[in-house]
């Protein structure tokens, strides 16, 4: 059984035989597409690009560190930080906050008490909002709406609310850390108090009131005065108690310094998301214009008709060959 051939010449012949119908469908599709584009509401897309400041620059532990502890910190957030912001900016928490702050239910004529309207509101927001990261580790966001002013305002609110929630999260981490440090300070104060009582008791028992350095410089430089019995044991006990207490006091001072650094926990203290381009109300409608829409519809209709008639002609030729 021979398989029929169907090449470019056959396709041209098919088009010639059905040219009037193909042109009719193409012109009709172009008119429908153009009229439909003209009748539908125009949509406007506001755009904004932001970059992320390294959260370490908002941490006093890194801004006011000791000279010997200085190490390089990049000005911009890491790839992992940008990924976290991408997750946060697309989260439902940010979505709900933006919808409430911008009163979008009222703007779109929806009732938040109706489940169907809540679903519709969620769909409108998610269809209109889009975010993606660039090769420069910045975040490009856009919001599309029938009102150009509203599109810019909603996008600006999305960026600001995301920034606030990011700072609030970091502040919460700092706050929890500070509580742990403060708890440790209380425990250290209790230990210092216990060693102070023990040291006072030892000094009174052995009559040793000299300050004995943990490295025993005081002993090598001069003798230690005492007024009690068993002075050798007294010197060692006072020495040991002083050494431990001194270390506790040093540790307590370090913990207090860390707590002061972690005290930078105000959510609105340091801005982390900075606009490379601020959202502004767009002047031109988003998407294809009327002429381009008509041309695209005409091309699709023409291609579909050619494909349909060519496929039909091939099936007929195949059927005749089988007979």
PyMOL commands that set and color helices and strands:
alter all, ss='L'
color gray80, all
select helices_A, chain A and resi 8-17+19-39+55-58+60-63+67-69+79-89+92-101+104-107+115-128+148-206+217-221+231-262+290-322
alter helices_A, ss='H'
color red, helices_A
select strands_A, chain A and resi 44-52+129-133+139-145+273-277
alter strands_A, ss='S'
color yellow, strands_A
deselect
rebuild
show_as cartoon
